[in-house]
């Protein structure tokens, strides 16, 4: 059993927080506290002083016994608040991800789907089409020059630049300060410097 003590009173309190109205085959939804507050995804249950466990893990252990070290309790129903033991199975982190991929549920939060994104699609298109150096562009938008490079190479925000023409290849170092200095110096001075 998990650490903490599951007394008869706690067991009774646990099942009082479960909505079984969908029947034996349906999801039994946890109505109690959630890990991460009211916006948490998984149910949480207090098993003792400072001992809190995820509700679905407790439900699995009550039905099947102790969870082996390193194993996860996964949901076949894909409902994080479900505690129906018949909807729960043991698996590794890889099993959980493989299950997610098989059901096409994995979401990659890139581009505008990422809540922490500083840029918009319109801004990305402007950056992509800008002919200046990565450093100059980055300074204007208060971003890292590597981000500008990733955009221009379509390694990120590719969906925002998909309808735009490919970026013309610049000669290596064409925008660097050393290259600009070289353009300004006469050949005789360059020969003296390099000798």
C-alpha positions in Angstrom: 0.0 0.0 0.0 1.1 3.6 -0.5 2.8 5.4 2.4 0.3 6.9 4.8 -2.4 4.9 6.5 -5.7 4.0 4.8 -8.0 3.7 7.8 -11.6 2.6 7.5 -12.7 6.3 7.9 -10.3 7.4 5.2 -11.5 4.6 2.9 -15.1 5.8 3.4 -14.1 9.4 2.8 -12.2 8.4 -0.4 -15.3 6.7 -2.0 -17.5 9.6 -0.9 -15.5 11.8 -3.3 -16.1 9.5 -6.3 -19.1 10.0 -8.7 -20.1 6.5 -9.9 -23.3 7.7 -11.7 -22.0 6.5 -15.1 -22.3 2.8 -14.0 -19.8 0.0 -13.5 -18.3 0.4 -17.1 -18.2 4.2 -17.1 -15.7 6.6 -15.7 -15.9 7.1 -12.0 -15.0 10.8 -11.7 -13.1 12.2 -8.7 -15.0 15.1 -7.1 -12.5 15.9 -4.4 -9.3 18.0 -4.3 -7.0 18.1 -7.3 -3.2 18.2 -7.4 -2.3 21.7 -8.6 -5.5 23.4 -7.2 -8.8 23.7 -8.9 -7.2 23.6 -12.4 -5.3 20.4 -11.6 -5.8 17.4 -13.8 -5.5 14.6 -11.3 -7.4 13.9 -8.1 -5.6 14.1 -4.8 -6.3 12.5 -1.5 -4.8 13.0 1.9 -3.5 9.8 3.5 -2.1 11.4 6.5 -0.2 14.4 7.7 1.6 15.8 4.7 1.0 12.6 2.7 -1.0 13.3 -0.4 -1.4 10.8 -3.3 -3.1 10.8 -6.6 -6.6 9.4 -6.4 -6.3 7.1 -9.3 -3.2 5.5 -7.9 -5.0 4.9 -4.6 -7.9 3.3 -6.4 -5.6 1.0 -8.4 -3.8 -0.1 -5.2 -7.1 -0.7 -3.4 -8.2 -3.0 -6.3 -4.8 -4.6 -7.3 -2.3 -4.2 -4.5 1.0 -2.3 -4.4 2.3 -0.5 -7.4 5.8 -1.7 -8.3 8.6 1.0 -8.2 9.0 2.9 -11.4 5.6 2.0 -12.7 2.8 4.4 -13.6 -0.9 4.0 -13.4 -2.3 4.8 -16.8 -5.9 5.5 -17.9 -7.3 3.5 -20.8 -10.2 6.0 -20.8 -7.9 9.0 -21.2 -9.8 10.8 -18.4 -7.3 12.0 -15.7 -10.0 12.3 -13.0 -11.3 8.8 -13.5 -10.6 6.4 -10.6 -12.5 3.3 -11.9 -10.0 0.5 -11.4 -11.2 -1.3 -14.6 -10.0 1.8 -16.5 -6.5 1.8 -15.0 -3.5 -0.2 -16.0 0.2 -0.4 -15.0 2.8 0.8 -17.5 6.1 2.5 -17.8 6.5 6.2 -18.9 7.2 4.8 -22.4 4.0 2.7 -22.4 2.1 5.8 -21.4 3.5 7.8 -24.3 3.0 5.0 -26.8 -0.6 4.8 -25.6 -1.0 8.5 -26.1 0.6 8.3 -29.6 -1.6 5.3 -30.6 -4.7 7.4 -29.7 -3.3 10.5 -31.4 -3.6 12.5 -28.2 -0.1 14.0 -27.9 -0.1 17.7 -28.5 3.1 19.6 -29.3 2.8 23.1 -28.1 4.8 24.9 -30.7 4.3 28.2 -32.4 1.1 30.1 -31.6 -0.2 27.1 -29.5 2.6 27.7 -27.0 1.2 30.0 -24.3 4.7 31.4 -23.6 5.3 32.4 -27.3 6.6 36.0 -27.6 5.9 36.2 -31.4 2.8 36.1 -33.6 2.5 34.5 -37.0 2.6 38.0 -38.6 5.8 38.9 -36.8 7.4 35.6 -37.7 6.6 36.2 -41.4 8.2 39.7 -41.2 11.3 38.2 -39.5 11.5 35.4 -42.2 11.4 37.9 -45.0 13.7 40.5 -43.4 17.1 40.7 -45.3 19.1 42.1 -42.4 21.4 40.0 -40.2 20.0 37.8 -37.5 21.5 40.0 -34.8 19.9 43.2 -36.3 16.5 41.6 -36.5 16.8 40.1 -33.0 17.7 43.5 -31.5 14.5 45.0 -33.1 12.2 42.3 -31.7 14.1 41.8 -28.3 14.7 38.1 -29.0 17.8 35.9 -29.3 19.6 35.8 -32.7 19.4 32.0 -32.6 15.6 32.2 -32.6 15.8 34.3 -35.8 18.1 31.7 -37.3 15.7 28.9 -36.3 12.8 30.8 -38.0 14.7 31.4 -41.2 15.7 27.7 -41.4 12.1 26.7 -40.8 13.0 24.6 -37.8 10.4 26.5 -35.7 7.2 28.4 -36.8 7.3 26.5 -40.1 3.5 26.7 -40.4 3.7 30.5 -40.4 6.2 30.7 -43.2 4.9 27.8 -45.3 3.4 30.0 -48.1 6.4 32.2 -48.3 9.3 31.7 -50.8 12.5 30.0 -49.6 15.1 32.3 -48.1 17.9 33.1 -50.5 21.2 31.6 -49.3 23.6 34.3 -48.1 27.4 33.8 -48.2 28.8 32.7 -44.8 29.5 35.7 -42.7 27.9 38.2 -45.2 26.4 40.1 -42.3 29.2 39.9 -39.8 31.2 42.9 -38.7 34.4 41.4 -40.0 32.9 40.9 -43.4 31.7 44.6 -43.5 35.2 45.8 -42.4 36.8 43.7 -45.2 34.5 45.5 -47.7 35.7 48.9 -46.6 39.5 48.2 -46.5 41.6 48.3 -49.7 43.3 45.1 -50.8 46.8 46.4 -50.0 45.8 47.0 -46.3 44.2 43.5 -46.2 47.4 41.9 -47.5 49.4 43.7 -44.8 47.1 42.6 -42.0 47.1 39.0 -43.1 50.9 38.7 -43.4 
